[in-house]
Amino acid sequence: MLKDNLIMLRTMNGLSQEQIAEKIDISRQAYGKWEKGETIPDVEKCALLAEFYGTTVDSLLHFDTNQDGIVVPPAPKGKHIFGTVTMSERGQIVIPKAARDTMDMKPGERLIVLGDENEGIALMKASLFEERLAEVMKQAQQSSEEV
């Protein structure tokens, strides 16, 4: 679990064992033993690792796979990777329960579907989107009045 996450996070960030070891003030050999699963870091070092990678200690310690058995990297702090869903022929998907609970989504709630042709689709609560849009419009109006 931990060893796999350490390898994945280090690789995703393009860092060497030596670079990580230097950041958290340990030897490269000690870090290498963590990645091999020969030893595990103490709580303080886990906290430093989580902070360095921008995740939580909990995410660092747990190994997650999605429903297809694909390994999912630890999500950044405050972010979530809820797994995969399958779209029906009518374009319908079921939002995972963990996502609905974490994001406090209720049946009948309106969602905005956002898209980027290169990155994909994201969902956002319509109420939050409308609040942010109103803020942007207010700022734009204030800027035009200043000119």
Residue frames as qw, qx, qy, qz and C-alpha x, y, z in Angstrom:
[[0.000, 0.886, 0.464, 0.000, 0.00, 0.00, 0.00],
 [0.222, -0.904, 0.096, 0.352, 2.30, 2.75, 1.25],
 [0.493, -0.335, 0.564, 0.571, 5.24, 1.52, -0.81],
 [0.408, 0.469, 0.661, 0.420, 3.16, 1.51, -4.00],
 [0.040, 0.954, 0.298, -0.009, 1.86, 5.02, -3.34],
 [0.375, -0.756, 0.263, 0.468, 5.38, 6.30, -2.65],
 [0.482, -0.036, 0.651, 0.585, 6.63, 4.87, -5.94],
 [0.275, 0.684, 0.609, 0.291, 3.63, 6.21, -7.86],
 [0.094, -0.968, -0.165, 0.165, 3.81, 9.71, -6.38],
 [0.426, -0.601, 0.396, 0.548, 7.56, 9.99, -6.85],
 [0.447, 0.149, 0.694, 0.544, 7.32, 8.78, -10.45],
 [0.187, 0.815, 0.529, 0.148, 4.37, 11.05, -11.27],
 [0.159, -0.964, 0.006, 0.215, 6.37, 14.01, -9.97],
 [0.703, 0.631, -0.188, 0.269, 9.49, 13.01, -11.92],
 [0.269, -0.825, 0.432, -0.244, 11.67, 12.87, -8.81],
 [0.600, 0.276, -0.728, 0.186, 14.46, 10.58, -7.69],
 [0.732, -0.497, -0.445, 0.139, 14.59, 8.78, -4.36],
 [0.537, -0.067, -0.228, 0.809, 17.51, 11.03, -3.46],
 [0.055, -0.391, -0.128, -0.910, 15.50, 14.21, -4.11],
 [0.622, -0.575, -0.357, -0.394, 12.63, 13.07, -1.89],
 [0.767, -0.319, -0.387, 0.401, 14.99, 11.88, 0.84],
 [0.357, 0.143, -0.134, 0.913, 16.70, 15.27, 0.83],
 [0.279, -0.508, -0.228, -0.783, 13.35, 17.10, 1.16],
 [0.736, -0.566, -0.194, -0.318, 12.34, 15.15, 4.27],
 [0.115, -0.753, 0.575, -0.297, 15.87, 14.92, 5.73],
 [0.880, -0.219, 0.416, -0.063, 16.58, 11.19, 5.54],
 [0.255, -0.420, 0.743, 0.455, 19.03, 9.04, 3.60],
 [0.569, 0.304, -0.472, -0.601, 18.26, 7.78, 0.11],
 [0.289, 0.096, -0.952, 0.037, 18.74, 4.25, 1.43],
 [0.191, 0.221, 0.729, -0.619, 16.07, 4.75, 4.09],
 [0.534, 0.394, 0.004, -0.748, 13.64, 6.04, 1.47],
 [0.457, 0.301, -0.755, -0.362, 14.52, 3.15, -0.82],
 [0.063, -0.042, -0.959, 0.274, 13.62, 0.69, 1.96],
 [0.409, 0.339, 0.442, -0.723, 10.19, 2.34, 2.28],
 [0.577, 0.426, -0.322, -0.618, 9.58, 1.87, -1.45],
 [0.392, 0.213, -0.889, -0.102, 10.67, -1.77, -1.21],
 [0.754, -0.433, -0.231, -0.437, 8.37, -2.31, 1.77],
 [0.654, 0.091, -0.622, 0.420, 11.29, -3.40, 3.96],
 [0.222, -0.298, -0.533, 0.760, 10.56, -0.67, 6.52],
 [0.002, 0.797, 0.515, 0.314, 7.93, 2.01, 7.01],
 [0.172, 0.454, -0.192, 0.853, 8.32, 5.68, 7.94],
 [0.150, -0.354, -0.691, 0.612, 7.33, 6.94, 11.37],
 [0.111, 0.796, 0.584, -0.108, 4.27, 9.16, 11.74],
 [0.106, -0.801, 0.067, 0.585, 6.25, 12.39, 11.49],
 [0.196, -0.279, 0.677, 0.652, 7.90, 11.32, 8.24],
 [0.206, 0.488, 0.821, 0.214, 4.51, 10.22, 6.86],
 [0.041, 0.873, 0.350, -0.338, 3.17, 13.68, 7.64],
 [0.149, -0.646, 0.366, 0.653, 6.16, 15.28, 5.87],
 [0.243, 0.038, 0.830, 0.501, 5.67, 13.03, 2.84],
 [0.163, 0.687, 0.708, 0.008, 1.95, 13.81, 2.67],
 [0.023, -0.868, -0.096, 0.486, 2.65, 17.53, 2.93],
 [0.222, -0.440, 0.576, 0.652, 5.37, 17.35, 0.28],
 [0.143, 0.185, 0.855, 0.464, 3.10, 15.49, -2.15],
 [0.316, -0.041, -0.065, -0.946, 0.09, 17.70, -1.32],
 [0.615, -0.250, -0.665, -0.343, -2.05, 14.81, -0.13],
 [0.626, -0.593, 0.218, -0.457, -3.23, 13.49, 3.23],
 [0.185, -0.415, 0.877, -0.157, -1.56, 10.87, 5.43],
 [0.708, 0.179, 0.579, -0.362, -4.70, 8.76, 5.03],
 [0.736, 0.632, -0.064, -0.234, -4.47, 8.88, 1.23],
 [0.204, 0.695, -0.690, 0.009, -0.75, 8.14, 1.39],
 [0.343, -0.287, 0.859, -0.250, -1.30, 5.01, 3.49],
 [0.701, 0.293, 0.571, -0.311, -4.23, 3.55, 1.54],
 [0.125, -0.173, 0.770, 0.602, -3.95, 1.86, -1.81],
 [0.565, 0.445, 0.369, -0.588, -6.99, 2.42, -4.00],
 [0.173, 0.031, 0.809, 0.560, -8.16, 0.75, -7.17],
 [0.493, 0.141, -0.065, -0.856, -11.15, 1.68, -9.24],
 [0.819, 0.097, 0.391, -0.409, -13.93, -0.75, -10.15],
 [0.813, 0.523, -0.240, -0.090, -11.89, -1.93, -13.15],
 [0.907, -0.287, 0.026, 0.308, -8.97, -2.86, -10.87],
 [0.513, 0.609, -0.085, 0.599, -6.82, 0.02, -12.10],
 [0.532, -0.372, -0.366, 0.667, -4.58, 1.55, -9.43],
 [0.019, 0.907, 0.238, 0.346, -5.65, 5.09, -8.55],
 [0.458, 0.248, -0.380, 0.765, -2.97, 7.46, -7.20],
 [0.252, -0.560, -0.553, 0.563, -3.54, 9.31, -3.93],
 [0.153, 0.827, 0.374, 0.391, -5.58, 12.42, -4.63],
 [0.238, 0.350, -0.255, 0.869, -4.30, 15.87, -3.68],
 [0.083, -0.318, -0.669, 0.667, -5.60, 17.27, -0.40],
 [0.329, 0.456, 0.265, -0.783, -9.20, 18.39, -0.80],
 [0.519, 0.355, -0.505, -0.591, -9.49, 16.61, -4.16],
 [0.713, -0.051, 0.647, -0.266, -10.98, 13.18, -4.81],
 [0.328, 0.257, -0.771, -0.481, -10.73, 10.42, -7.35],
 [0.684, -0.040, 0.432, -0.587, -14.01, 8.53, -7.02],
 [0.535, 0.008, 0.832, 0.143, -13.31, 5.89, -9.65],
 [0.078, 0.065, -0.644, -0.758, -14.89, 5.17, -12.98],
 [0.569, 0.361, 0.499, -0.545, -18.46, 5.05, -14.20],
 [0.288, 0.125, 0.806, 0.503, -19.92, 3.55, -17.35],
 [0.344, 0.293, -0.032, -0.891, -22.11, 5.62, -19.63],
 [0.579, 0.343, 0.726, -0.142, -25.28, 3.96, -20.92],
 [0.378, 0.343, 0.618, 0.598, -26.38, 4.14, -24.54],
 [0.021, -0.881, -0.424, -0.211, -28.61, 7.08, -23.58],
 [0.295, 0.612, -0.232, 0.696, -25.61, 8.95, -22.12],
 [0.610, -0.710, -0.002, -0.352, -26.59, 8.35, -18.50],
 [0.477, 0.294, -0.697, 0.448, -24.12, 7.72, -15.70],
 [0.667, -0.672, -0.320, -0.046, -24.51, 6.93, -12.02],
 [0.079, 0.751, -0.436, 0.490, -22.44, 9.17, -9.77],
 [0.578, -0.016, -0.756, 0.306, -20.71, 6.96, -7.15],
 [0.538, -0.736, -0.405, -0.064, -22.27, 7.08, -3.68],
 [0.625, -0.384, -0.144, 0.664, -18.97, 8.17, -2.12],
 [0.238, 0.211, 0.226, 0.921, -18.93, 11.15, -4.50],
 [0.304, -0.652, -0.446, -0.532, -22.56, 12.06, -3.76],
 [0.641, -0.654, -0.351, 0.196, -21.96, 11.83, 0.00],
 [0.572, -0.230, -0.034, 0.786, -18.67, 13.74, -0.02],
 [0.117, 0.182, 0.273, 0.937, -20.02, 16.50, -2.26],
 [0.205, 0.363, 0.601, -0.682, -23.37, 16.61, -0.41],
 [0.269, 0.054, -0.555, -0.785, -25.35, 15.97, -3.60],
 [0.460, 0.213, 0.670, -0.542, -29.08, 15.31, -3.26],
 [0.344, 0.378, 0.805, 0.301, -31.53, 13.70, -5.70],
 [0.202, 0.862, 0.458, 0.080, -32.96, 16.29, -8.09],
 [0.303, -0.752, 0.112, 0.575, -30.03, 18.66, -7.61],
 [0.602, 0.799, 0.016, -0.005, -29.08, 20.59, -10.73],
 [0.676, -0.388, 0.346, 0.522, -25.55, 20.13, -12.07],
 [0.376, 0.834, -0.244, -0.321, -23.61, 22.05, -14.68],
 [0.904, 0.078, 0.293, 0.302, -21.69, 19.89, -17.16],
 [0.016, 0.886, -0.328, -0.329, -18.40, 21.58, -18.05],
 [0.922, 0.208, 0.253, 0.205, -16.18, 20.37, -20.85],
 [0.060, -0.777, 0.484, 0.398, -12.73, 20.82, -22.30],
 [0.850, 0.443, -0.183, -0.221, -12.15, 19.12, -25.64],
 [0.483, 0.530, -0.658, 0.229, -8.64, 18.12, -24.58],
 [0.065, -0.326, 0.756, -0.564, -9.27, 17.31, -20.89],
 [0.208, -0.288, -0.935, -0.013, -12.79, 15.91, -20.64],
 [0.388, -0.619, -0.381, -0.566, -15.98, 16.61, -18.71],
 [0.188, -0.011, -0.681, 0.708, -16.53, 17.83, -15.14],
 [0.322, -0.678, -0.604, -0.268, -19.68, 18.29, -13.07],
 [0.151, 0.085, -0.390, 0.904, -20.35, 21.23, -10.75],
 [0.019, 0.607, 0.711, -0.353, -23.33, 22.13, -8.59],
 [0.202, 0.671, 0.425, 0.573, -25.41, 24.64, -10.55],
 [0.339, -0.914, -0.223, 0.017, -25.89, 26.82, -7.45],
 [0.594, -0.545, 0.194, 0.558, -22.11, 27.18, -6.99],
 [0.470, 0.248, 0.477, 0.700, -21.58, 27.84, -10.69],
 [0.012, 0.825, 0.418, 0.379, -24.27, 30.55, -10.64],
 [0.467, -0.841, -0.073, 0.263, -22.72, 32.18, -7.54],
 [0.580, -0.317, 0.338, 0.670, -19.30, 32.29, -9.18],
 [0.330, 0.489, 0.520, 0.618, -20.74, 33.60, -12.43],
 [0.164, -0.925, -0.321, -0.123, -22.52, 36.39, -10.53],
 [0.541, -0.691, 0.109, 0.467, -19.21, 37.33, -8.85],
 [0.518, 0.014, 0.466, 0.717, -17.42, 37.48, -12.20],
 [0.146, 0.711, 0.501, 0.471, -20.20, 39.60, -13.71],
 [0.339, -0.913, -0.188, 0.124, -20.08, 41.96, -10.72],
 [0.561, -0.489, 0.269, 0.611, -16.30, 42.33, -11.06],
 [0.419, 0.302, 0.535, 0.668, -16.62, 42.93, -14.79],
 [0.025, -0.871, -0.417, -0.257, -19.23, 45.62, -14.19],
 [0.448, -0.832, -0.005, 0.328, -17.04, 47.33, -11.59],
 [0.572, -0.200, 0.403, 0.686, -14.06, 47.23, -13.97],
 [0.290, 0.535, 0.529, 0.591, -16.08, 48.81, -16.81],
 [0.196, -0.931, -0.303, -0.059, -17.32, 51.58, -14.48],
 [0.559, -0.642, 0.128, 0.509, -13.74, 52.43, -13.50],
 [0.538, 0.122, 0.456, 0.698, -12.71, 53.03, -17.12]]
